């Protein structure tokens, strides 16, 4: 009886442990398969910041775009002082966000559309990119870099990496130490045997 | 105008306007300059006469220095209690793990997350401030090293008899503080350039990286090589500990002089050996002591304990290596550089340089390129100035001894200036940016918290932890104290170096002292000027 209970508990625990986190697959009553970058309520990623006299909101649709999948950047630029939207042009460029890389490509130059600067994109390769928005206001140039990740993130997080490296090193050093001790023992036996033979 | 956010996980700015803390008033700064000028004049007028305390320091066997005294017996007993130390280590490590958790899984808003608030605003300030009273005691409870030790030795305390490390010797070329200096520069670059102080995630990743580095080092190299040769925090605290009023030293130097067994160095069956390979009876400076307390517990004569002493007394006659001098110079440069990056002109200046580099065709991440360039200049400039000053001092003193020895030993003069400026600068952060600490402690990961609003920032700005006027007075007192201690050390070191082989003539010694004192005066004056400027609030 006790054994059966234990097994049941283990089975339940395993089942609970196996369950993956589940994401909502409906947004305002629409099924997930009908969501795209053109939808009015797709999941998005948002960054808010301020630069000079402006408050800038940057949104990416979808939140984590994949290679060969349409995406869109929305930029809202408002003057901090009076909340008025910037009415000039904004140019969007993209570059590879890896060290010592300088590949740059112009995505487009956009005018405000209903107070929003919209810029579409399509990436063929997964990776980390920088979207650079540039505009000029009050005779002063403004340059803002925003991050954009295409594709899935690295599957192992910092905790996994830390545990992995430490575990690997502990095992490796342990194996080396055992080998070293074995060699020492063998050498000692050999010396003792040689001593006895001489004696 | 340029703004860069390197990664969404890493860097999210709070909303609201950037705030600046006011600087020290001109009247207070003028008073400080007057006092410093009087000190300068006093030391220049009496070059041949050495302060009584400094003479005594020279004859001190232990280096505990003049005025060294034992602490009350109950306090010594408390400090010998190893269980208390282990409990503290476990508590600090638990808190550290909570910080890592909050950083990795909590809100990205830096002012709402425990990882950034506790690490950069509280810990980094308090740990430096505490050096005055307890030296490098932080190292004794340091979570990076202790977690590494627990993982590697698989026990909380007591010596592990079975071998657990390859115990290789660190290659000779790295057996100095060069790596620690490099690590400190890299850390400062990440802190001020990359903006790690604004990213809970990056702060947590850095913490884990340090644990991995300490663990790997312990598995591969002998004793605590990471602490002795690599750790930038440990070596910073070690050098700053020269101005501490306490140190772990022999209670009776004669007992140590007669000791043949050296348990403090070798350890016992129960207690680990000294992690940084020191013999406490022969220790003459605090640079490498990590205050772990092994020597206190291991000594069969109970002859090691925390001793009171005159700040800076050991630096007056100590010798340094060239690598140690380089580390001190790095420390000084980076301390002042911290202040420079928080000036109101910093951001516009860097933006202008970024734009200039951008126009040159250096398009990618010109902000970091500009930052690195200015940082390099700020690092190298004090080195060059110091080199020139040392050459002058050596030349004016009749070229006694080697110029290299002058370069190394005179570096001790810079420690008080760097340390007291660092404390004065951090005091402003501590007083004005810890207002919402209770909220962060109650919600470490900042779940559900909104970014700091402009009104909240303003409220924090108006309600500092310590009254603004008190902060100003303390900052000025600290700068004066730093200059006074530096002048004392300069006085003794120049005298020691100038009388290295032959008795020096008073005139040569005075001429040798002049450039050094003037340099220290200018450095302190620059520190004071930085404190007079409005300072950008951490986190915008």
Interface residues (C-beta under 8 A of the other chain):
Chain A: X45 X47 X48 X49 X50 X51 X52 X55 X80 X95 X97 X101 X102 X104 X128 X140 X141 X142 X143 X144 X145 X146 X147 X149 X157 X158 X159 X161 X162 X165 X166 X169 X170 X173 X176 X177 X180 X181
Chain B: X1 X2 X3 X4 X5 X6 X7 X8 X12 X13 X15 X16 X17 X104 X151 X152 X163 X164 X165 X166 X204 X205 X208 X211 X212 X215 X216 X219 X220 X355 X358 X363 X364 X365 X451
